[in-house]
Amino acid sequence: LLLFRMCGESDDEIVNEEEEKVEVKGEGENEEAVKRDENEEKKEEAVKENEEKEGKRRIRVAVAGCVHGEIDKVYRTMEELEKDGNGKFDLLLCCGDFQATRNYGDLHHMHVPEKYRSLETFYQYYSRAKKAPVLTIFIGGNHEASGYMCELPHGGWVAPNIYYMGNSNVIKYGGLRIGGLSGIYKAGDYHKGRFECPPFPMGSVVSAYHVRSLDVFRCKQLSPLDIFLSHDWPTGIWDYGDKDWLLRKKRHFTDDVNSGSMGNPGAREVMMKLRPHYWFSAHMHVGFAALVEHAKKEGEEERMTRFLSLDKPLPGRHFLQSLDMWVDEDADLSLSYDEEWLAILKSTDQLVSTRNEKVYLPSKANKTERFDFHPTQEELATIRSLREDLHIPFNFEPTAPPLMKDDEEAKRAPPSHYYRNPQSAEFCSWLSIRDVNEILAGESSTVATPFYQIEKSREGMKEVEQDREEFGEEDYIIDTGHEEISVMEEKKEGGEGIPSDGNGLAGWMPPPLNFENTTDDEPKPAEFKRRKVDFDPEE
């Protein structure tokens, strides 16, 4: 059984189970010879595997544990691993604590001790000063820029080439179905609605990253997946690995492990229901592997889930995992929505709550309501009718002001505002589901105009100024977008009335330009330029 190849550990920590099983046939056998034999065997296995994968192509996936804002360190480590001759990575999956802080204002919304509030380098990707070298997908943990995450409950681009999966999600890459569940488990908040957003009153910056039962309920309606990500461990996963080693390594786990209170019971339910091939977690800052053999269901092949928890990016720690996956030779290596997940979001939309109170979920006990939300063929057909192409559009727009200069003044920034995110608006409008970002923005006291809208207004004003310089102040007409008033001004003595819109031009239209009957010697009709500039009256 091939488990996982460990990356990032010091030599004295690596345990090679294959080498432990090698029977040395003669005393004094050369160690180098043994390694050469093993390498030859691996090459033969690789050749055999390639022959069995006809019509398939290999993609290389990296999985990281807790990033803690040090995404550059992860990218550099991947670059080093690519020197092994096995090709470049196609995809990076991150298991939480990504810390997508756009500026110093976002640090106020990250629930960590003051000494750990470090901006790190994500802001450079947000401002487009840098671009992620590989497509990066991440889920949320318990150390995030929660204000930013609350703008994207269904996920979205947080920067070019970096995608957040939202509270829960399933997306596709190269035909692989990848699921994710953000946050950690807390019993007191598990059954509540999603009510948190800036300015996070009454300590809600903590509950903002707690897993909700609705997200678990939705995940349990899915068919089996290829990969699943969670920040918290599924409760009881230690029973499927070397539990004794784990407790020797992390002695302070003992009481919680023995009582069964460590981890996320909702995640365990999802694992046992979906039986994904791979499950990756983080949070506990230790590399730990386990193998879950699921009970065989009638008419189905036996399934196993290979679980791996990853550490944080420190020297000698197992914080990065290399994984080879096989996909169809003509597979499209771009992100797509999963139609099954979209159907579940749509059918369970009535269960969404933004209240700080217990949410009622359907159960088998009530025979008068639907409790099984596995998508029907009709529901899947509805999703397909919305759009043939389910590729995730790249519609990233910066909502908070990006940090352009890291100086002392920038460090004194107040807490970030809350923003309406166009990605959430577009997604919810397309799917015809409630927009939680919009609902919470209506209740927040710190909503502000998104940065990208301000920038577009500035660009429009620059164009106006340029046109004024070109055409002159008197000949240049600006329509401020006020509604027409169909009232005629009172006729003056000897004159005729004209429609009024505040500048007397509501009914004015430029004359048609006709050059057919003119010659070079004849004067051409006067040319008029008229622009419409939209202003927000409140601004």
C-alpha positions as CSV (number, residue, x, y, z in Angstrom):
1,L,0.0,0.0,0.0
2,L,1.4,3.3,-1.1
3,L,0.6,6.0,1.5
4,F,2.2,9.4,1.2
5,R,5.6,10.7,0.3
6,M,6.7,13.1,3.0
7,C,7.9,16.5,2.0
8,G,9.6,19.1,4.1
9,E,10.8,16.9,7.0
10,S,14.3,16.6,8.3
11,D,16.1,13.4,7.5
12,D,16.0,12.0,11.0
13,E,12.2,12.4,11.1
14,I,11.4,10.6,7.8
15,V,10.1,7.1,8.3
16,N,10.3,5.0,5.1
17,E,7.9,2.1,5.7
18,E,9.1,0.4,2.5
19,E,12.7,0.3,3.7
20,E,11.7,-1.2,7.0
21,K,10.3,-4.2,5.1
22,V,13.4,-4.8,3.0
23,E,15.0,-8.1,4.0
24,V,18.8,-7.8,3.8
25,K,20.0,-11.1,2.4
26,G,23.7,-10.8,3.2
27,E,25.7,-9.2,5.9
28,G,27.6,-6.1,4.8
29,E,25.4,-5.5,1.7
30,N,26.2,-2.2,0.2
31,E,23.5,0.4,1.2
32,E,23.9,2.2,-2.1
33,A,23.2,-1.0,-4.0
34,V,20.0,-1.5,-2.0
35,K,18.9,2.0,-2.9
36,R,19.7,1.5,-6.6
37,D,17.6,-1.7,-6.6
38,E,14.7,0.2,-4.9
39,N,15.0,3.0,-7.5
40,E,14.9,0.5,-10.3
41,E,11.8,-1.1,-8.8
42,K,10.1,2.2,-8.6
43,K,10.9,3.0,-12.2
44,E,9.5,-0.3,-13.3
45,E,6.3,0.3,-11.3
46,A,6.1,3.8,-12.8
47,V,6.4,2.3,-16.3
48,K,3.7,-0.3,-15.5
49,E,1.5,2.4,-14.1
50,N,1.8,4.5,-17.2
51,E,0.9,1.6,-19.4
52,E,-2.2,1.0,-17.4
53,K,-3.2,4.7,-17.7
54,E,-3.6,4.8,-21.4
55,G,-5.7,7.7,-22.4
56,K,-4.9,9.5,-19.2
57,R,-2.5,12.3,-18.2
58,R,-0.7,12.9,-14.9
59,I,-1.2,16.2,-13.1
60,R,0.9,17.2,-10.1
61,V,-0.9,18.6,-7.1
62,A,0.7,20.1,-4.0
63,V,-1.2,20.3,-0.7
64,A,-0.2,22.6,2.1
65,G,-1.2,22.7,5.7
66,C,-1.6,25.9,7.8
67,V,-0.1,28.7,5.6
68,H,-0.2,31.5,8.2
69,G,0.3,34.1,5.5
70,E,3.6,32.6,4.4
71,I,2.4,31.7,0.9
72,D,5.8,32.8,-0.6
73,K,7.5,30.2,1.5
74,V,5.1,27.5,0.1
75,Y,5.7,28.7,-3.4
76,R,9.5,28.6,-3.0
77,T,9.4,25.1,-1.5
78,M,7.3,23.9,-4.5
79,E,9.9,25.4,-6.8
80,E,12.6,23.4,-5.1
81,L,10.5,20.2,-5.3
82,E,10.1,20.7,-9.0
83,K,13.8,20.2,-9.4
84,D,13.3,16.5,-8.8
85,G,12.5,15.9,-12.5
86,N,8.9,15.0,-12.0
87,G,7.6,18.2,-13.6
88,K,5.9,21.4,-12.5
89,F,3.0,21.5,-10.2
90,D,-0.4,22.2,-11.8
91,L,-2.4,23.0,-8.6
92,L,-1.9,24.0,-5.0
93,L,-4.5,23.2,-2.3
94,C,-4.2,24.9,1.1
95,C,-6.0,23.6,4.2
96,G,-6.7,26.9,6.0
97,D,-5.2,29.7,8.0
98,F,-4.3,31.2,4.7
99,Q,-4.6,34.8,6.1
100,A,-5.6,36.7,3.0
101,T,-5.0,40.2,4.5
102,R,-5.4,42.9,2.0
103,N,-4.0,45.7,4.2
104,Y,-3.4,46.5,7.8
105,G,-7.1,47.2,8.4
106,D,-7.8,43.5,7.8
107,L,-5.6,42.5,10.7
108,H,-8.2,43.9,13.1
109,H,-10.5,41.1,11.8
110,M,-8.1,38.3,12.4
111,H,-8.6,36.5,15.7
112,V,-5.0,36.0,16.8
113,P,-2.9,37.4,19.7
114,E,-1.5,40.9,19.0
115,K,2.0,39.6,18.7
116,Y,1.0,37.3,15.8
117,R,-0.8,39.9,13.8
118,S,1.6,40.1,10.9
119,L,0.7,41.3,7.4
120,E,3.0,38.9,5.5
121,T,2.9,39.0,1.7
122,F,-0.6,38.2,0.4
123,Y,-1.4,41.9,0.0
124,Q,1.1,41.9,-2.9
125,Y,-1.0,39.4,-4.8
126,Y,-4.2,41.3,-4.0
127,S,-2.8,44.5,-5.4
128,R,-1.5,42.7,-8.5
129,A,2.1,43.6,-7.7
130,K,2.7,39.8,-7.9
131,K,0.8,36.9,-9.4
132,A,0.6,33.4,-7.9
133,P,2.9,31.1,-10.0
134,V,0.4,28.2,-9.8
135,L,-3.4,28.0,-9.5
136,T,-4.1,28.1,-5.7
137,I,-7.2,27.0,-3.9
138,F,-7.8,27.4,-0.2
139,I,-10.4,26.9,2.5
140,G,-10.7,29.0,5.7
141,G,-9.3,28.2,9.1
142,N,-9.5,29.9,12.4
143,H,-6.9,32.5,11.7
144,E,-8.2,34.4,8.7
145,A,-9.0,37.9,7.5
146,S,-12.6,37.2,8.4
147,G,-14.0,40.5,7.1
148,Y,-12.8,39.6,3.6
149,M,-14.0,36.0,3.9
150,C,-17.5,37.2,4.8
151,E,-17.8,38.9,1.5
152,L,-17.5,35.5,-0.3
153,P,-19.7,32.9,1.5
154,H,-19.9,30.9,-1.7
155,G,-16.3,31.4,-2.6
156,G,-14.5,33.5,-5.2
157,W,-11.2,34.9,-6.4
158,V,-9.4,36.8,-3.6
159,A,-6.6,37.7,-6.0
160,P,-5.6,36.7,-9.6
161,N,-5.0,32.9,-9.6
162,I,-6.0,32.5,-5.9
163,Y,-9.4,31.1,-5.2
164,Y,-11.3,30.8,-1.9
165,M,-13.8,28.0,-1.5
166,G,-16.2,29.8,0.8
167,N,-17.9,28.3,3.8
168,S,-18.3,25.0,1.9
169,N,-18.0,24.1,-1.7
170,V,-17.3,21.6,-4.4
171,I,-15.4,22.6,-7.5
172,K,-13.8,20.7,-10.4
173,Y,-10.3,20.8,-11.8
174,G,-9.4,18.5,-14.7
175,G,-12.5,16.4,-14.0
176,L,-11.4,15.9,-10.3
177,R,-14.1,16.8,-7.8
178,I,-12.7,18.8,-4.9
179,G,-14.7,19.5,-1.8
180,G,-14.0,21.9,1.1
181,L,-15.3,22.8,4.5
182,S,-13.9,26.0,6.1
183,G,-13.4,26.7,9.8
184,I,-13.3,24.7,13.0
185,Y,-16.0,23.1,15.2
186,K,-17.6,24.8,18.1
187,A,-20.7,23.2,19.6
188,G,-22.3,26.5,20.7
189,D,-22.3,28.0,17.2
190,Y,-22.7,24.8,15.1
191,H,-26.5,25.1,14.6
192,K,-26.7,28.9,14.2
193,G,-27.1,31.0,11.1
194,R,-24.4,33.0,9.4
195,F,-24.9,36.4,11.0
196,E,-21.3,37.7,11.3
197,C,-19.7,40.5,9.4
198,P,-17.7,43.7,10.2
199,P,-17.6,45.4,12.6
200,F,-18.1,42.0,14.3
201,P,-20.0,43.2,17.4
202,M,-20.1,41.1,20.6
203,G,-17.1,38.9,19.8
204,S,-18.6,37.6,16.6
205,V,-15.1,37.7,15.0
206,V,-14.6,34.4,16.8
207,S,-17.9,32.7,15.7
208,A,-17.3,33.9,12.1
209,Y,-14.9,31.0,11.5
210,H,-17.0,28.3,13.2
211,V,-18.4,25.5,11.1
212,R,-22.2,25.5,10.6
213,S,-24.5,22.5,10.5
214,L,-26.0,23.7,7.2
215,D,-22.7,23.4,5.5
216,V,-22.2,19.9,6.8
217,F,-25.8,19.0,5.8
218,R,-25.2,20.2,2.3
219,C,-22.0,18.3,1.9
220,K,-23.8,15.1,3.0
221,Q,-26.1,15.4,0.0
222,L,-23.2,14.8,-2.4
223,S,-22.0,11.7,-4.2
224,P,-18.4,10.5,-3.6
225,L,-15.6,12.9,-4.3
226,D,-11.9,12.6,-5.2
227,I,-10.4,15.1,-2.7
228,F,-11.8,16.8,0.4
229,L,-10.2,19.6,2.5
230,S,-11.0,20.6,6.1
231,H,-9.1,22.7,8.5
232,D,-10.2,20.8,11.6
233,W,-9.6,17.0,11.8
234,P,-12.6,14.7,11.5
235,T,-13.3,13.4,15.0
236,G,-11.8,9.9,15.7
237,I,-9.4,9.9,12.7
238,W,-6.6,9.1,15.1
239,D,-8.1,5.6,15.5
240,Y,-7.2,4.8,11.9
241,G,-3.5,5.8,12.2
242,D,-0.7,5.4,14.7
243,K,-2.5,6.9,17.7
244,D,0.3,6.0,20.1
245,W,2.9,7.9,18.0
246,L,0.6,10.9,17.8
247,L,0.2,11.0,21.6
248,R,3.9,10.7,22.1
249,K,4.5,13.5,19.7
250,K,1.7,15.7,21.0
251,R,1.2,14.8,24.7
252,H,-1.3,17.6,25.3
253,F,-3.7,15.8,22.9
254,T,-4.2,12.9,25.3
255,D,-7.2,14.1,27.2
256,D,-9.1,15.3,24.2
257,V,-8.3,12.3,22.1
258,N,-9.3,9.8,24.9
259,S,-12.6,11.8,25.5
260,G,-13.4,12.0,21.8
261,S,-13.7,15.8,22.0
262,M,-11.0,16.7,19.6
263,G,-11.8,17.5,16.0
264,N,-15.0,18.1,14.1
265,P,-17.8,15.5,14.4
266,G,-19.5,17.1,11.4
267,A,-16.4,16.5,9.3
268,R,-16.4,12.8,10.4
269,E,-20.0,12.5,9.2
270,V,-19.0,13.9,5.8
271,M,-16.0,11.6,5.5
272,M,-18.0,8.5,6.2
273,K,-20.8,9.6,3.8
274,L,-18.7,10.8,0.9
275,R,-15.8,8.4,1.2
276,P,-13.4,10.6,-0.8
277,H,-10.1,9.1,-2.0
278,Y,-8.1,11.7,-0.2
279,W,-8.8,13.9,2.8
280,F,-6.4,16.6,3.9
281,S,-6.5,18.7,7.1
282,A,-4.3,21.0,9.1
283,H,-4.9,23.0,12.3
284,M,-3.1,20.7,14.8
285,H,0.4,21.5,13.5
286,V,1.6,17.9,13.1
287,G,2.0,15.6,10.2
288,F,-0.2,12.6,10.7
289,A,-1.4,9.9,8.2
290,A,-4.3,7.5,8.5
291,L,-6.2,5.0,6.3
292,V,-9.9,4.6,6.6
293,E,-11.4,1.5,5.0
294,H,-15.0,2.0,4.4
295,A,-17.6,-0.7,4.5
296,K,-18.3,-2.0,1.1
297,K,-21.7,-1.1,-0.3
298,E,-23.7,-3.5,-2.5
299,G,-22.9,-3.0,-6.2
300,E,-20.0,-0.7,-5.5
301,E,-16.2,-1.2,-5.3
302,E,-14.4,-1.1,-2.0
303,R,-13.3,2.5,-1.2
304,M,-10.6,3.8,1.1
305,T,-9.9,7.3,2.3
306,R,-6.2,8.3,2.7
307,F,-6.1,10.9,5.4
308,L,-3.2,13.3,5.9
309,S,-2.8,16.2,8.3
310,L,-0.1,18.7,7.4
311,D,2.0,21.1,9.6
312,K,2.8,24.8,9.3
313,P,5.7,26.0,7.1
314,L,8.7,25.7,9.4
315,P,12.0,24.0,8.8
316,G,11.9,20.3,9.5
317,R,8.1,20.1,9.5
318,H,5.9,18.1,7.1
319,F,3.9,21.1,5.8
320,L,3.7,20.2,2.0
321,Q,2.6,17.1,0.2
322,S,3.2,16.2,-3.4
323,L,0.5,14.1,-5.0
324,D,0.2,12.7,-8.5
325,M,-3.4,12.4,-9.9
326,W,-4.5,10.9,-13.2
327,V,-7.1,12.7,-15.4
328,D,-8.4,12.3,-18.9
329,E,-5.8,13.2,-21.5
330,D,-8.1,15.9,-22.9
331,A,-9.2,17.2,-19.5
332,D,-9.6,20.9,-19.2
333,L,-7.2,22.2,-16.5
334,S,-9.3,25.1,-15.3
335,L,-11.7,25.6,-12.5
336,S,-15.4,24.8,-13.0
337,Y,-18.5,24.7,-10.8
338,D,-19.8,21.3,-9.8
339,E,-23.4,21.0,-11.1
340,E,-24.4,18.7,-8.3
341,W,-23.2,21.2,-5.7
342,L,-25.0,24.0,-7.5
343,A,-28.2,22.0,-7.5
344,I,-27.9,21.4,-3.7
345,L,-27.3,25.2,-3.1
346,K,-30.4,26.0,-5.0
347,S,-32.7,23.3,-3.4
348,T,-31.6,24.2,0.2
349,D,-31.6,27.9,-0.2
350,Q,-34.7,28.2,2.0
351,L,-32.7,26.8,4.9
352,V,-30.2,29.7,4.9
353,S,-30.4,32.0,7.9
354,T,-28.5,35.1,8.9
355,R,-29.8,35.1,12.4
356,N,-27.9,34.5,15.6
357,E,-30.1,31.7,16.6
358,K,-30.6,28.0,16.1
359,V,-31.3,26.9,12.5
360,Y,-33.8,24.2,11.9
361,L,-32.7,21.5,9.5
362,P,-35.0,18.8,7.9
363,S,-34.9,15.3,9.4
364,K,-36.4,11.9,8.7
365,A,-38.5,12.3,11.8
366,N,-40.8,14.8,10.0
367,K,-42.6,12.9,7.2
368,T,-44.2,16.0,5.8
369,E,-41.1,17.7,4.6
370,R,-38.2,16.9,2.3
371,F,-35.1,15.7,4.1
372,D,-33.1,14.1,1.2
373,F,-31.6,16.8,-1.0
374,H,-29.6,14.6,-3.3
375,P,-30.1,16.3,-6.6
376,T,-32.8,14.8,-8.9
377,Q,-32.3,14.6,-12.6
378,E,-34.8,17.5,-13.0
379,E,-32.7,19.6,-10.6
380,L,-29.5,18.8,-12.5
381,A,-31.2,19.6,-15.8
382,T,-32.2,23.0,-14.4
383,I,-28.6,23.8,-13.5
384,R,-27.4,22.8,-17.0
385,S,-30.1,25.0,-18.5
386,L,-28.7,28.1,-16.7
387,R,-25.4,27.9,-18.6
388,E,-23.8,25.4,-20.8
389,D,-20.3,26.5,-19.7
390,L,-19.8,26.0,-16.0
391,H,-16.3,27.4,-15.9
392,I,-15.7,29.7,-13.0
393,P,-15.4,33.2,-14.5
394,F,-12.4,35.3,-13.4
395,N,-14.4,38.4,-12.1
396,F,-12.1,39.5,-9.3
397,E,-12.4,43.1,-8.3
398,P,-10.5,44.7,-5.3
399,T,-13.1,45.7,-2.7
400,A,-10.9,47.1,0.0
401,P,-8.1,49.5,-0.8
402,P,-4.9,47.6,-1.6
403,L,-1.8,48.4,0.3
404,M,0.5,50.2,-2.1
405,K,3.1,51.5,0.4
406,D,4.0,49.6,3.6
407,D,4.9,52.4,5.9
408,E,4.1,53.6,9.5
409,E,1.0,55.5,8.4
410,A,-0.4,52.3,6.7
411,K,0.2,50.4,9.9
412,R,-2.2,52.8,11.8
413,A,-5.1,51.9,9.6
414,P,-8.5,51.4,11.4
415,P,-10.5,48.2,11.0
416,S,-11.5,47.5,7.4
417,H,-15.1,48.3,6.2
418,Y,-17.5,45.7,5.0
419,Y,-18.1,45.6,1.2
420,R,-20.6,44.3,-1.3
421,N,-18.5,41.9,-3.4
422,P,-19.5,41.7,-7.1
423,Q,-18.6,38.0,-7.3
424,S,-21.2,37.1,-4.7
425,A,-23.8,39.3,-6.3
426,E,-23.2,37.8,-9.8
427,F,-23.2,34.2,-8.5
428,C,-26.3,34.5,-6.4
429,S,-28.2,36.4,-9.1
430,W,-27.2,33.8,-11.7
431,L,-28.3,30.8,-9.5
432,S,-31.4,32.7,-8.1
433,I,-30.4,32.2,-4.5
434,R,-30.3,34.6,-1.6
435,D,-27.2,36.8,-1.4
436,V,-25.9,36.6,2.2
437,N,-23.3,39.2,1.5
438,E,-26.1,41.6,0.4
439,I,-28.3,40.8,3.4
440,L,-25.5,41.3,5.9
441,A,-24.3,44.5,4.2
442,G,-27.8,45.8,4.8
443,E,-27.4,45.2,8.5
444,S,-23.7,46.3,8.9
445,S,-22.8,49.8,10.2
446,T,-19.5,49.9,8.4
447,V,-20.4,49.3,4.7
448,A,-18.4,51.3,2.3
449,T,-18.1,51.8,-1.5
450,P,-15.8,49.2,-3.0
451,F,-12.4,50.3,-4.1
452,Y,-12.9,49.2,-7.7
453,Q,-16.0,51.4,-8.0
454,I,-14.1,54.4,-6.7
455,E,-11.3,53.8,-9.1
456,K,-13.7,53.5,-12.1
457,S,-15.3,56.8,-11.0
458,R,-11.9,58.4,-10.9
459,E,-11.1,57.1,-14.4
460,G,-14.4,58.5,-15.7
461,M,-13.6,61.9,-14.2
462,K,-10.1,61.8,-15.8
463,E,-11.8,61.2,-19.2
464,V,-14.1,64.2,-18.5
465,E,-11.1,66.4,-17.8
466,Q,-9.3,65.3,-20.9
467,D,-12.3,66.0,-23.0
468,R,-12.7,69.4,-21.5
469,E,-9.2,70.3,-22.4
470,E,-9.8,69.0,-26.0
471,F,-13.2,70.5,-26.6
472,G,-13.3,73.5,-24.3
473,E,-15.5,74.3,-21.3
474,E,-18.2,76.1,-23.3
475,D,-18.7,73.5,-26.1
476,Y,-18.5,70.4,-23.9
477,I,-21.8,69.2,-22.5
478,I,-22.0,66.9,-19.5
479,D,-25.2,65.0,-18.9
480,T,-25.3,64.3,-15.1
481,G,-27.8,61.5,-15.5
482,H,-30.7,63.3,-13.8
483,E,-34.1,62.1,-14.8
484,E,-35.8,64.2,-17.5
485,I,-38.5,66.6,-16.4
486,S,-41.2,66.8,-19.0
487,V,-42.4,70.2,-17.8
488,M,-42.1,73.1,-20.3
489,E,-40.5,76.3,-19.0
490,E,-42.8,79.2,-19.1
491,K,-42.6,81.0,-22.5
492,K,-40.7,84.2,-22.5
493,E,-42.0,87.1,-24.5
494,G,-41.3,86.5,-28.1
495,G,-39.7,83.1,-27.5
496,E,-40.7,79.5,-27.4
497,G,-40.6,77.1,-24.5
498,I,-38.1,74.3,-24.4
499,P,-38.0,71.1,-22.2
500,S,-36.0,71.5,-19.0
501,D,-33.8,69.1,-17.1
502,G,-32.0,71.6,-15.1
503,N,-29.8,72.7,-18.0
504,G,-32.4,73.1,-20.7
505,L,-31.2,70.2,-22.7
506,A,-33.5,67.2,-21.8
507,G,-34.9,66.9,-25.3
508,W,-31.7,68.0,-27.1
509,M,-30.1,65.5,-29.6
510,P,-27.1,66.2,-31.7
511,P,-28.0,66.7,-35.5
512,P,-27.2,63.8,-37.8
513,L,-23.8,64.0,-39.5
514,N,-24.1,63.7,-43.3
515,F,-21.1,64.2,-45.5
516,E,-22.5,62.7,-48.7
517,N,-23.5,66.0,-50.3
518,T,-20.5,68.1,-49.2
519,T,-17.2,68.8,-50.9
520,D,-13.8,69.6,-49.5
521,D,-14.5,73.3,-50.2
522,E,-17.8,73.4,-48.4
523,P,-18.0,73.8,-44.7
524,K,-18.9,70.5,-42.9
525,P,-21.8,70.4,-40.5
526,A,-20.8,71.2,-36.9
527,E,-19.6,68.2,-34.8
528,F,-20.9,67.8,-31.3
529,K,-19.6,65.7,-28.5
530,R,-21.8,64.7,-25.6
531,R,-20.9,62.4,-22.7
532,K,-22.9,60.9,-19.9
533,V,-21.1,60.7,-16.6
534,D,-22.9,58.9,-13.7
535,F,-22.4,60.5,-10.3
536,D,-23.6,59.1,-7.0
537,P,-25.6,62.0,-5.5
538,E,-24.5,61.0,-2.0
539,E,-20.8,61.2,-3.0
